[in-house]
């Protein structure tokens, strides 16, 4: 494999750029190449905590796993996390800097561009090959000025581009020809070829179209990648197209429901549940009545007060009260945890206009949103009511996850925690740490409490994302929710197998000699 840089751009959002970069990183890793993924600018509400204590897009953390490296902030120097229809939190080199509306961000782009080029330069020094992922489409004419996400970046660093299009959407040839037509002459020259993604059927029937495309553009088709069903890979941002997954026929099952909040964040928390053979899983979207369930999970949110208002408008407060009255279980994660308390205050306007709202009030604590963001990778143990305790008094079920939140929660309910955190790395909220110390959760370096449980054992709340990714914790939580014979499903192993399957498919589907020849 030649050493250098290759950028993967797409004709549309969700064309397969993230997945393709992950697969190419795994192929390079297999070949013993020091490889890194890179996304100059990402807009996503699924994020990950890095080894250097920052925050990047979840897709870049997956690509790092594929490349055999630890996620770090240079892999995604600019991350935009939308908190309204018009604005986003701007994260640069892993740290939240400010909230900006779309027009103000255009003025900020020269500074963002500097951060992007600094990160890219460091990657080129450390790695032999860098696979760069574009964002959306390079054909967005209104976003061309000061572009750092697509051709603006490629032109700045003088790197070649491969264009990927999703044939499953239809109109693939129009997408490719139209995208080229929107580019400048120098940008078109940068495109070294095409990849057609998510093809179903007999590839020989596609050949006349491929021949026509090559004749029209003078650029080669570097491969046709088949539609890969059942890949277990972290999504960049979009909710899964299928809102419902069915449990396998026969045996005990558990119905799990998650409201699809308008500002839902880190919905990758639920990928392990969607892959579990005993789980019937549903996302409930706007306009749909909350269905009957055994377990309801309130997810993370980038705008907790707005999403709480949405839940009330959609009838969830009444439905949850009925669910609990009939013995159902509820888990609140991060923003979902905050909603379960008595009140949520935002005195600094972290997520909008300053103010406060009443929470659902099922757990006795209050949350104040803070300017400082907590970013920590954590390991610990579950503390489930009624679970067997180890000889030293700690629960036997390990859990690994991460914290990404802006808020301090205080109140009597925290005396009955959901987890004991035994180690954490990253950046913490000093006010939060102080509150935990005052609550009697141990000295520095000793286990500390996280979250809360209701006295009746029906409600569990935590700030820790990724609960279900640890097989032992997933099985224990499902038993707590009523699935007595919960199977142990190793989600990290499923993800690793999917990366290998993806790499095998790319190796068989792409003209790798020509693709690698484009690396510059």
C-alpha positions as CSV (number, residue, x, y, z in Angstrom):
1,X,0.0,0.0,0.0
2,X,1.5,3.4,-1.0
3,X,2.0,5.9,1.8
4,X,0.1,9.2,1.7
5,X,-3.4,10.6,1.9
6,X,-6.7,9.7,0.2
7,X,-10.0,11.5,0.8
8,X,-13.4,9.7,0.5
9,X,-16.2,12.1,-0.4
10,X,-19.8,11.3,-1.0
11,X,-22.5,12.5,-3.3
12,X,-24.9,12.6,-0.3
13,X,-25.0,12.3,3.4
14,X,-25.1,8.6,4.5
15,X,-23.6,7.5,1.2
16,X,-21.2,5.2,3.1
17,X,-18.2,7.4,3.6
18,X,-17.7,6.5,7.3
19,X,-18.1,2.8,6.7
20,X,-15.8,2.8,3.7
21,X,-13.0,4.6,5.7
22,X,-13.4,2.1,8.5
23,X,-13.0,-0.8,6.1
24,X,-10.0,0.8,4.4
25,X,-8.4,1.5,7.8
26,X,-8.9,-2.2,8.7
27,X,-7.3,-3.4,5.4
28,X,-4.3,-1.1,6.0
29,X,-4.0,-2.3,9.6
30,X,-4.0,-5.9,8.4
31,X,-1.2,-5.1,6.0
32,X,0.9,-3.7,8.9
33,X,0.6,0.0,7.8
34,X,0.5,2.7,10.4
35,X,-2.8,4.2,9.4
36,X,-5.2,6.8,10.8
37,X,-8.7,8.0,9.9
38,X,-9.4,11.8,9.7
39,X,-12.6,13.8,9.5
40,X,-11.8,17.5,9.4
41,X,-15.3,18.6,10.4
42,X,-18.2,16.4,11.6
43,X,-21.7,17.3,12.6
44,X,-23.1,14.6,14.8
45,X,-24.7,14.0,18.2
46,X,-23.0,10.6,18.6
47,X,-19.6,11.2,20.2
48,X,-16.8,9.4,22.1
49,X,-14.3,10.4,24.8
50,X,-10.7,10.1,23.6
51,X,-7.6,8.9,25.2
52,X,-6.4,12.5,25.5
53,X,-9.5,13.6,27.4
54,X,-11.4,15.2,24.5
55,X,-14.5,14.5,22.4
56,X,-14.8,13.4,18.8
57,X,-17.4,11.9,16.5
58,X,-18.4,8.3,17.3
59,X,-17.6,7.3,13.7
60,X,-14.0,8.4,14.1
61,X,-13.7,6.3,17.3
62,X,-14.9,3.3,15.3
63,X,-12.5,4.0,12.5
64,X,-9.6,4.3,15.1
65,X,-10.6,0.8,16.4
66,X,-10.5,-0.4,12.8
67,X,-7.0,1.1,12.4
68,X,-5.7,-0.4,15.7
69,X,-5.1,2.9,17.4
70,X,-6.5,4.7,20.4
71,X,-9.0,7.5,19.5
72,X,-7.6,11.0,20.0
73,X,-8.8,14.5,19.2
74,X,-6.7,15.0,16.1
75,X,-8.8,12.4,14.3
76,X,-11.8,14.9,14.3
77,X,-10.6,18.4,15.2
78,X,-13.9,20.1,14.6
79,X,-17.2,18.6,15.9
80,X,-20.5,20.4,15.7
81,X,-23.3,19.1,18.0
82,X,-26.6,20.6,17.0
83,X,-28.7,21.9,20.0
84,X,-31.4,23.6,17.9
85,X,-32.5,23.9,14.3
86,X,-30.3,26.9,13.9
87,X,-27.3,26.4,16.1
88,X,-24.6,24.0,17.4
89,X,-22.1,23.6,20.2
90,X,-18.7,24.0,18.5
91,X,-16.0,21.5,19.7
92,X,-12.4,22.2,18.6
93,X,-9.6,19.8,19.4
94,X,-11.9,17.9,21.7
95,X,-13.1,20.8,23.9
96,X,-16.4,22.7,23.8
97,X,-15.7,26.3,22.8
98,X,-19.0,28.0,22.3
99,X,-22.5,27.8,20.8
100,X,-22.9,29.4,17.4
101,X,-25.7,29.7,14.9
102,X,-25.0,28.7,11.3
103,X,-24.2,32.2,10.1
104,X,-21.8,33.0,13.0
105,X,-20.1,29.7,12.4
106,X,-19.3,30.7,8.8
107,X,-17.4,33.7,10.3
108,X,-15.6,31.3,12.7
109,X,-14.4,29.0,9.9
110,X,-11.0,30.6,9.4
111,X,-10.1,29.6,13.0
112,X,-11.6,26.2,12.5
113,X,-9.6,25.7,9.4
114,X,-6.4,26.4,11.3
115,X,-7.3,23.7,13.8
116,X,-8.0,21.3,11.0
117,X,-4.7,21.9,9.3
118,X,-2.8,21.6,12.6
119,X,-4.3,18.2,13.3
120,X,-3.7,16.9,9.8
121,X,-0.1,17.9,10.0
122,X,0.4,16.0,13.2
123,X,-1.3,12.9,11.7
124,X,1.0,13.0,8.7
125,X,4.0,13.1,10.9
126,X,2.8,10.1,13.0
127,X,1.2,7.8,10.4
128,X,2.2,6.4,7.0
129,X,-1.3,6.6,5.5
130,X,-4.3,8.8,6.3
131,X,-7.8,8.1,5.0
132,X,-9.9,11.3,5.2
133,X,-13.6,11.3,5.3
134,X,-15.6,14.2,3.8
135,X,-18.9,15.5,5.3
136,X,-22.2,15.5,3.4
137,X,-21.6,16.4,-0.2
138,X,-18.9,18.6,-1.9
139,X,-21.7,19.9,-4.2
140,X,-23.3,22.1,-1.6
141,X,-22.8,25.4,-3.4
142,X,-23.9,27.6,-0.5
143,X,-21.3,26.1,1.8
144,X,-18.3,26.4,-0.6
145,X,-16.8,29.6,0.9
146,X,-14.1,28.7,3.5
147,X,-15.0,25.0,3.1
148,X,-13.0,22.8,5.5
149,X,-15.0,19.6,5.2
150,X,-14.7,18.5,1.5
151,X,-12.9,20.0,-1.5
152,X,-11.8,23.1,0.5
153,X,-9.7,20.7,2.6
154,X,-8.5,18.6,-0.3
155,X,-7.4,21.7,-2.2
156,X,-5.6,23.1,0.9
157,X,-3.5,19.9,1.5
158,X,-3.4,18.8,-2.2
159,X,-4.8,15.3,-1.7
160,X,-6.7,13.1,-4.2
161,X,-10.4,12.2,-3.8
162,X,-12.5,9.2,-4.4
163,X,-16.3,9.8,-4.8
164,X,-18.7,7.3,-3.3
165,X,-22.4,7.1,-4.2
166,X,-25.3,5.0,-2.7
167,X,-27.1,3.1,-5.5
168,X,-29.7,1.8,-3.0
169,X,-31.2,5.4,-3.0
170,X,-31.7,5.3,-6.8
171,X,-30.3,7.8,-9.3
172,X,-26.7,6.9,-8.7
173,X,-25.4,8.0,-12.1
174,X,-27.1,11.4,-11.8
175,X,-25.6,11.8,-8.3
176,X,-22.1,11.2,-9.6
177,X,-22.4,13.2,-12.8
178,X,-24.3,16.0,-11.0
179,X,-21.7,16.2,-8.3
180,X,-18.9,16.5,-10.8
181,X,-20.8,19.3,-12.6
182,X,-20.9,21.3,-9.4
183,X,-17.1,21.2,-8.8
184,X,-14.5,23.6,-10.2
185,X,-12.1,22.4,-12.8
186,X,-9.3,21.8,-10.3
187,X,-11.6,19.9,-8.0
188,X,-12.9,17.6,-10.7
189,X,-9.3,16.8,-11.6
190,X,-8.8,15.8,-8.0
191,X,-11.4,13.0,-8.3
192,X,-9.5,9.8,-9.2
193,X,-12.5,7.5,-9.4
194,X,-15.9,6.3,-8.1
195,X,-17.1,3.7,-5.7
196,X,-20.7,2.6,-6.0
197,X,-22.0,1.4,-2.6
198,X,-24.9,-0.8,-1.4
199,X,-25.6,-2.7,-4.6
200,X,-28.2,-5.5,-4.6
201,X,-28.6,-8.0,-7.4
202,X,-26.7,-9.2,-10.4
203,X,-23.6,-7.0,-10.9
204,X,-23.4,-7.9,-14.6
205,X,-26.6,-6.0,-15.2
206,X,-24.9,-2.8,-13.9
207,X,-21.9,-3.0,-16.4
208,X,-23.5,-1.0,-19.2
209,X,-24.1,1.8,-16.8
210,X,-20.6,1.7,-15.5
211,X,-19.2,1.7,-19.0
212,X,-21.3,4.8,-19.8
213,X,-20.2,6.5,-16.6
214,X,-16.5,6.0,-17.4
215,X,-17.0,7.2,-20.9
216,X,-18.9,10.3,-19.8
217,X,-16.4,11.3,-17.1
218,X,-13.1,9.8,-18.1
219,X,-12.8,8.4,-14.6
220,X,-12.7,4.8,-13.5
221,X,-15.2,2.9,-11.3
222,X,-13.0,1.5,-8.6
223,X,-15.5,-1.0,-7.4
224,X,-19.1,-1.9,-6.6
225,X,-19.7,-2.8,-3.0
226,X,-22.7,-5.0,-2.2
227,X,-25.3,-4.2,0.3
228,X,-24.1,-5.6,3.6
229,X,-26.9,-6.7,5.8
230,X,-26.5,-7.0,9.5
231,X,-23.3,-5.0,10.0
232,X,-22.9,-4.1,13.7
233,X,-21.1,-0.8,13.5
234,X,-21.5,2.5,15.4
235,X,-23.6,5.0,13.4
236,X,-22.1,8.4,12.8
237,X,-25.4,10.3,13.6
238,X,-28.6,9.2,11.9
239,X,-31.0,6.9,13.7
240,X,-31.3,3.5,12.1
241,X,-33.7,3.4,9.2
242,X,-35.6,0.5,10.8
243,X,-37.2,1.9,14.0
244,X,-38.1,-1.6,15.2
245,X,-36.2,-4.8,15.6
246,X,-37.8,-8.1,16.4
247,X,-36.6,-10.8,18.8
248,X,-35.9,-14.2,17.5
249,X,-38.8,-16.5,17.5
250,X,-39.2,-18.8,20.5
251,X,-38.2,-18.3,24.2
252,X,-38.5,-15.4,26.6
253,X,-38.3,-11.9,25.2
254,X,-38.2,-8.4,26.5
255,X,-39.9,-5.3,25.0
256,X,-37.6,-2.3,25.1
257,X,-38.8,1.2,24.0
258,X,-36.7,4.4,23.5
259,X,-38.3,7.7,22.6
260,X,-36.6,9.2,19.6
261,X,-36.0,12.6,21.1
262,X,-35.6,15.5,18.7
263,X,-32.1,16.1,20.1
264,X,-31.2,12.5,21.0
265,X,-27.5,12.0,21.5
266,X,-25.4,8.9,21.6
267,X,-28.1,6.5,20.5
268,X,-25.3,4.1,19.9
269,X,-26.0,3.2,23.6
270,X,-28.7,1.0,22.2
271,X,-26.9,-0.8,19.4
272,X,-26.2,-3.8,21.7
273,X,-29.9,-4.1,22.6
274,X,-30.9,-3.9,18.9
275,X,-28.5,-6.8,18.2
276,X,-29.7,-8.9,21.1
277,X,-31.7,-12.0,20.0
278,X,-34.1,-11.8,23.0
279,X,-35.0,-8.1,22.6
280,X,-37.9,-6.6,20.7
281,X,-36.6,-3.0,20.3
282,X,-38.5,0.1,19.2
283,X,-37.6,3.8,18.7
284,X,-40.8,5.8,19.1
285,X,-40.9,8.9,16.8
286,X,-42.9,12.0,16.8
287,X,-46.7,11.4,16.4
288,X,-46.5,7.8,17.6
289,X,-48.2,6.8,20.9
290,X,-45.9,5.2,23.5
291,X,-46.4,1.4,23.1
292,X,-46.6,-1.2,25.9
293,X,-43.1,-2.2,27.0
294,X,-41.2,-4.0,29.8
295,X,-38.4,-1.4,29.8
296,X,-38.4,2.2,28.8
297,X,-35.0,4.0,28.4
298,X,-34.8,7.8,28.3
299,X,-31.7,8.5,26.2
300,X,-29.1,11.3,26.2
301,X,-30.1,14.7,24.9
302,X,-28.3,17.7,23.5
303,X,-31.1,20.0,24.7
304,X,-32.7,18.4,27.8
305,X,-35.3,21.0,28.5
306,X,-36.6,21.1,24.9
307,X,-36.7,17.3,24.7
308,X,-38.5,17.1,28.1
309,X,-41.1,19.4,26.7
310,X,-41.4,17.2,23.6
311,X,-41.9,14.1,25.8
312,X,-44.7,15.8,27.6
313,X,-46.3,17.0,24.4
314,X,-46.2,13.5,23.0
315,X,-47.9,12.0,26.1
316,X,-44.9,10.3,27.6
317,X,-45.4,11.7,31.1
318,X,-48.8,10.0,31.4
319,X,-47.5,6.9,29.7
320,X,-44.5,6.5,31.9
321,X,-46.6,7.0,35.1
322,X,-48.9,4.2,33.9
323,X,-45.9,2.0,32.9
324,X,-44.4,2.4,36.4
325,X,-47.8,1.8,38.1
326,X,-48.0,-1.6,36.4
327,X,-44.5,-2.6,37.4
328,X,-42.5,-1.6,34.3
329,X,-38.8,-0.6,34.5
330,X,-37.2,2.7,33.5
331,X,-33.6,3.6,32.8
332,X,-32.5,7.2,32.3
333,X,-29.1,7.8,30.7
334,X,-27.3,11.2,31.0
335,X,-30.0,13.7,29.8
336,X,-32.6,11.0,30.5
337,X,-31.2,10.8,34.1
338,X,-31.6,14.6,34.5
339,X,-35.2,14.4,33.3
340,X,-36.1,11.8,36.0
341,X,-35.3,14.3,38.8
342,X,-37.3,17.1,40.3
343,X,-35.9,20.0,38.3
344,X,-33.4,21.0,35.6
345,X,-31.9,24.5,35.9
346,X,-29.9,26.2,33.1
347,X,-28.9,29.5,34.7
348,X,-26.1,30.2,32.2
349,X,-28.1,29.4,29.1
350,X,-25.9,26.4,28.2
351,X,-28.7,24.9,26.0
352,X,-30.7,28.0,25.2
353,X,-32.3,30.8,27.1
354,X,-31.5,30.7,30.8
355,X,-34.3,29.2,33.0
356,X,-35.5,26.2,34.8
357,X,-38.2,23.5,34.3
358,X,-39.7,20.8,36.5
359,X,-38.5,17.3,35.8
360,X,-40.7,14.2,36.0
361,X,-39.9,14.1,39.8
362,X,-39.6,10.3,40.1
363,X,-36.1,10.6,41.7
364,X,-35.3,13.0,44.5
365,X,-32.5,15.2,43.0
366,X,-32.1,18.3,41.0
367,X,-29.7,19.2,38.1
368,X,-27.9,22.4,37.3
369,X,-26.4,22.7,33.8
370,X,-22.9,24.0,33.9
371,X,-20.5,25.6,31.3
372,X,-17.8,23.0,31.9
373,X,-18.3,19.6,30.2
374,X,-17.4,16.3,31.9
375,X,-15.5,14.0,29.5
376,X,-14.4,10.7,31.1
377,X,-13.9,7.1,30.2
378,X,-14.9,5.1,33.2
379,X,-14.9,1.5,34.5
380,X,-16.9,0.4,37.5
381,X,-19.5,-2.1,38.8
382,X,-23.2,-2.1,38.7
383,X,-25.1,-1.7,42.0
384,X,-28.5,-3.3,41.4
385,X,-31.1,-3.7,44.1
386,X,-31.4,-7.4,45.1
387,X,-28.2,-8.4,43.2
388,X,-25.7,-10.7,44.9
389,X,-22.8,-8.8,46.5
390,X,-19.2,-9.9,46.5
391,X,-17.4,-10.6,49.8
392,X,-16.0,-7.1,49.9
393,X,-19.4,-5.6,49.5
394,X,-19.0,-4.5,45.9
395,X,-21.4,-5.9,43.2
396,X,-19.8,-8.5,40.9
397,X,-21.0,-7.1,37.6
398,X,-18.3,-5.0,35.8
399,X,-19.2,-2.1,33.5
400,X,-17.2,0.1,31.1
401,X,-18.5,3.3,29.5
402,X,-18.0,7.0,29.3
403,X,-19.4,10.3,30.6
404,X,-20.2,13.2,28.3
405,X,-22.4,15.8,30.0
406,X,-22.7,19.4,31.1
407,X,-24.4,19.3,34.5
408,X,-24.2,18.7,38.3
409,X,-26.9,16.6,39.9
410,X,-27.5,16.8,43.7
411,X,-30.0,15.3,46.0
412,X,-30.9,12.5,48.5
413,X,-31.6,9.9,45.7
414,X,-27.9,9.8,44.9
415,X,-27.3,8.0,48.2
416,X,-28.7,4.9,46.4
417,X,-26.4,4.8,43.4
418,X,-26.6,2.8,40.2
419,X,-22.9,2.3,39.7
420,X,-19.6,2.5,41.6
421,X,-17.0,4.0,39.4
422,X,-13.6,2.5,40.2
423,X,-11.5,4.4,37.6
424,X,-11.9,7.3,35.3
425,X,-9.7,9.1,32.8
426,X,-10.4,12.4,31.2
427,X,-11.7,15.8,32.1
428,X,-14.2,16.2,35.0
429,X,-16.4,18.9,36.2
430,X,-14.8,20.3,39.3
431,X,-18.2,21.2,40.8
432,X,-19.4,17.7,40.1
433,X,-16.3,16.1,41.7
434,X,-16.7,18.3,44.7
435,X,-20.4,17.4,45.1
436,X,-19.5,13.7,44.9
437,X,-16.8,14.2,47.6
438,X,-19.3,16.0,49.9
439,X,-21.8,13.2,49.3
440,X,-19.3,10.8,50.9
441,X,-18.3,8.9,47.8
442,X,-14.6,8.4,48.8
443,X,-11.3,10.2,48.5
444,X,-9.6,10.9,45.2
445,X,-8.6,7.6,43.5
446,X,-11.2,5.6,45.5
447,X,-14.6,4.4,44.1
448,X,-17.3,7.0,43.7
449,X,-21.0,6.7,43.2
450,X,-22.8,7.4,40.0
451,X,-26.6,7.8,39.4
452,X,-29.5,6.6,41.5
453,X,-32.2,4.0,41.9
454,X,-35.7,4.4,43.2
455,X,-36.7,2.8,46.5
456,X,-39.0,0.3,44.8
457,X,-36.2,-0.8,42.4
458,X,-38.1,0.2,39.2
459,X,-36.1,3.2,38.1
460,X,-32.3,3.4,37.5
461,X,-30.5,6.5,36.4
462,X,-26.9,7.0,35.4
463,X,-24.6,9.5,33.6
464,X,-22.6,6.6,32.1
465,X,-23.1,5.9,28.4
466,X,-22.3,2.5,26.9
467,X,-23.8,0.5,29.7
468,X,-25.0,-2.3,27.4
469,X,-21.7,-2.7,25.5
470,X,-20.2,-4.7,28.4
471,X,-21.7,-8.2,28.1
472,X,-22.0,-8.9,31.8
473,X,-23.6,-5.6,32.5
474,X,-26.0,-5.9,29.6
475,X,-27.2,-9.4,30.8
476,X,-27.5,-8.1,34.4
477,X,-29.6,-5.1,33.4
478,X,-31.9,-7.2,31.3
479,X,-32.4,-9.6,34.2
480,X,-33.2,-6.6,36.4
481,X,-35.7,-5.5,33.8
482,X,-37.5,-8.9,33.8
483,X,-35.6,-11.1,31.3
484,X,-34.7,-13.8,33.8
485,X,-32.9,-16.0,31.3
486,X,-31.0,-13.2,29.6
487,X,-28.3,-14.4,27.2
488,X,-24.8,-13.0,27.3
489,X,-24.2,-11.2,24.0
490,X,-20.7,-9.8,23.4
491,X,-21.4,-6.6,21.5
492,X,-17.7,-5.6,21.1
493,X,-17.0,-9.0,19.5
494,X,-19.9,-8.5,17.1
495,X,-18.5,-5.1,16.2
496,X,-15.0,-6.6,15.6
497,X,-16.5,-9.4,13.4
498,X,-18.3,-6.7,11.4
499,X,-15.1,-4.8,10.8
500,X,-13.5,-8.0,9.6
501,X,-16.4,-8.8,7.3
502,X,-16.4,-5.3,5.9
503,X,-12.7,-5.4,5.2
504,X,-13.1,-8.8,3.5
505,X,-15.9,-7.4,1.3
506,X,-13.9,-4.4,0.3
507,X,-11.0,-6.6,-0.6
508,X,-13.2,-8.6,-2.9
509,X,-15.2,-5.7,-4.3
510,X,-12.7,-3.0,-5.0
511,X,-9.9,-2.7,-7.5
512,X,-7.4,-2.1,-4.7
513,X,-4.4,-1.7,-7.0
514,X,-6.0,1.2,-8.7
515,X,-7.5,2.6,-5.4
516,X,-4.1,2.4,-3.7
517,X,-2.5,3.9,-6.8
518,X,-4.6,7.0,-6.2
519,X,-3.1,7.7,-2.8
520,X,-1.0,10.7,-2.9
